[in-house]
């Protein structure tokens, strides 16, 4: 008799658990779920936990004046949720780890937890009232729309990689997931810094995904550099081949160290250490750059140095002044030099050649270049000259 009673209790408990009702206090949300027979499979007046947990499809309740999303957490296998432009101020999605597409745009939510959504590919949060957002590792994320969140002050995108295009000539495949065109956090007027794994890559691939006043950093808790002035020991502008010259960088705010030393070879060449010690290699002009790590397109300081050959045999450099204007420029530069130009080379601050022209040239189209500082090397019959310009 005792065994029979125990069996009856066990069966009853299991039956009650399987048929337990999901608490859905919002009438409009409940009406939508009841009307969908792929969710409400027994077509009764309630959604059971079994029905909710078995559903793997799409719930689209956008523009439905829903004030409470309680109950959505029971749909643990839900893959697509569009609840945009509703009035609810909070939503619990910690159990909805199978979501691949989530749209909460236009809802006055102040927080959201997406950390457990490893399959998330598309996330729309534009126009919400979020104050902070941490994405976590999202290797499948191909779209993030978070524009016009004026309350957003912190965005952590570590674990999300920019999509870099394939370069067939170098046998380099595409890498990452999130393209610049599919990432938008513009209009976040309170956001000054975005935490990322690789600030330089983010600054290049996601350059137009944010406002100009927002930077990328590997640690936003550290103050961002807003200006860098480069100088040399004792104000020297020359260094002999094989000799060294200590370069110094003064940052604004002062005392920051999140910058990297670089040398852009011109008619001469040199190397520079991580501490700014410049070593002359071949005679001619070089440009020393201290580039902020906070933003690949952002703050940098430059300093021109001439490498001298102590034997007295040097290439004649910068004998002919070169004037480029307007500077800064947006789409076209005019080049004024009082000698016949034989070739012209444009180099970015990373030392990459971005344009090379043989023959005489008086205007240069730059509308295809990214914003930032560039250097121009002009070769004429009378020597080599160097100058720089800023693309806006």
C-alpha positions, 0 to 999 in steps of 0.5 A, spaced: 500 500 500 505 504 501 509 503 495 502 504 491 501 511 494 508 513 493 508 511 485 501 515 485 505 521 488 511 521 484 506 520 477 502 526 480 508 530 481 511 529 474 504 530 471 504 537 475 511 539 473 510 537 465 503 541 465 505 547 470 503 554 467 508 559 465 506 566 469 505 571 463 502 577 467 501 581 460 495 580 457 498 582 450 504 578 450 499 572 453 494 573 447 500 573 442 503 566 445 496 563 445 494 565 438 500 561 435 499 554 435 506 552 434 507 554 441 500 553 444 500 546 441 494 544 445 490 550 444 488 551 451 488 558 455 495 557 458 502 556 456 505 550 459 512 550 461 513 544 457 510 548 451 515 553 452 521 549 453 520 545 447 519 551 442 525 553 438 522 558 433 521 566 432 517 570 437 515 577 434 511 582 438 514 588 436 510 594 436 505 591 441 505 596 447 507 590 451 509 593 458 511 586 461 515 581 458 515 576 464 514 569 462 519 569 456 524 566 460 521 560 460 522 559 452 529 556 453 530 554 446 527 560 443 532 562 437 529 569 434 526 574 439 523 581 436 520 585 441 522 592 439 518 598 440 514 596 446 514 599 453 517 594 458 523 597 462 526 590 464 527 583 461 530 577 463 533 573 458 538 569 462 535 563 460 534 564 453 541 562 451 539 559 444 538 566 441 541 568 435 537 574 433 535 579 438 531 586 437 529 590 443 530 597 439 526 602 442 524 599 448 526 603 455 530 598 458 536 600 462 540 593 462 540 587 459 544 580 460 547 577 453 553 574 456 550 567 456 548 567 448 554 564 445 549 563 438 548 570 438 549 573 431 544 579 430 543 584 436 539 590 436 539 595 442 538 602 438 534 607 442 534 604 448 536 607 455 542 602 457 547 605 461 552 599 460 553 593 456 558 587 456 557 582 450 562 577 452 565 572 447 561 572 441 564 569 435 558 569 431 556 576 432 555 579 425 550 585 426 550 590 432 546 596 432 546 600 438 545 607 435 542 613 439 543 610 446 544 617 449 545 614 456 550 609 454 557 610 458 560 603 458 561 598 452 565 592 453 566 589 446 572 584 448 570 577 445 568 580 439 573 581 433 572 585 427 571 582 420 578 583 416 577 582 409 581 576 405 587 578 402 588 573 396 595 575 394 598 574 401 594 567 402 590 571 408 583 569 409 578 573 412 578 573 420 573 575 425 565 576 425 563 583 425 564 588 419 564 596 420 558 596 416 554 592 421 556 595 427 553 602 429 554 605 436 553 612 433 549 617 437 552 615 444 553 622 446 555 619 453 560 614 451 567 616 450 571 609 450 569 602 448 573 596 451 576 592 445 581 586 445 585 590 439 584 597 439 588 598 432 584 593 428 578 596 431 580 603 429 581 601 422 575 596 421 570 600 426 572 607 424 566 609 422 561 605 427 562 610 433 562 618 434 569 621 433 569 623 440 569 616 442 575 612 442 577 604 442 582 602 448 584 595 451 583 598 458 577 604 458 579 605 465 585 608 463 585 616 461 585 616 454 591 620 450 588 627 447 595 629 444 602 627 443 608 632 442 614 629 440 621 632 441 628 629 442 634 630 447 637 637 447 632 639 441 637 635 436 634 634 429 640 629 426 643 623 428 649 619 425 649 613 422 650 608 427 649 613 433 643 614 437 638 619 439 633 619 445 626 621 443 621 623 448 613 624 448 609 628 452 602 626 453 595 630 454 593 628 460 600 628 462 604 622 464 600 617 460 604 611 457 599 608 452 603 610 446 607 606 441 614 608 438 614 608 430 619 610 425 617 612 417 623 611 413 623 617 408 630 618 404 633 615 410 632 609 414 632 608 422 630 604 427 627 605 434 626 601 441 620 601 445 623 606 449 624 611 444 631 610 442 632 612 435 638 609 431 640 611 424 641 606 419 642 610 412 643 617 410 637 621 409 630 623 412 626 619 417 619 621 421 619 619 428 612 617 430 609 616 437 602 613 436 596 613 441 594 605 443 587 608 444 585 609 437 588 607 431 586 613 427 587 618 433 592 621 436 599 621 434 605 626 434 611 626 429 618 629 429 623 629 423 630 627 424 635 627 418 640 621 419 647 623 417 653 620 414 659 622 418 663 620 412 660 626 409 657 622 403 649 623 403 644 624 399 641 631 398 634 631 401 629 636 402 633 641 398 626 643 394 620 645 399 614 641 397 607 645 399 601 641 399 594 644 400 589 644 403 591 641 409 587 638 412 584 635 406 578 631 405 578 629 397 583 632 393 590 635 395 594 640 390 602 639 390 606 645 389 614 643 388 618 648 384 621 642 380 619 636 375 616 630 379 618 624 377 615 619 383 610 620 389 609 616 394 604 616 400 605 612 406 600 611 412 603 612 420 604 604 420 609 605 414 604 602 409 605 605 402 597 607 400 599 610 394 605 610 389 605 614 382 610 615 377 611 621 373 609 628 374 603 630 378 600 636 381 593 634 384 592 627 388 585 624 390 585 622 397 577 620 398 579 613 398 583 614 404 581 613 411 582 619 416 588 620 419 595 623 418 599 621 412 606 622 409 608 624 402 615 622 399 616 626 392 622 625 388 625 630 383 631 631 379 634 635 384 633 631 390 627 628 395 623 632 399 618 629 405 612 632 407 605 630 411 598 631 411 591 630 414 585 626 411 579 628 414 
